[in-house]
Amino acid sequence: MNAIMERWVRTCRRELLDRRLTWNQHHLLHVLREFEIFHNEHRPHQGIANARPLAPLPKPITDPDRLAHLNIHRRGRLGGILHEYEHPA
């Protein structure tokens, strides 16, 4: 378990805390909650076939017409430090 937490802390520092100025403890807790949600619900993880931990794998797009006209939405989190990309429903 120690190795897993070390990996999470290193990822959190590299992707978030090294790029952001934190004002106080309340702000830090808000930023860490947002990163935790992003990390578990949106960010792909290489260890589980590039899937998100709390979401099923999306169905592959095999239709050439859909591949030529992909419509992808981007949503910024935490002032644009984190970005989420998704196909509209």
Protein Blocks (a to p, Z undefined) as FASTA:
>chain_A
ZZmmmmmmmmmmmmmmmmcccfblmlmmmmmmmmmmmmmmmmccfklooiafkbccdddd
fbfklmmmcccddddeehhlaccddddZZ
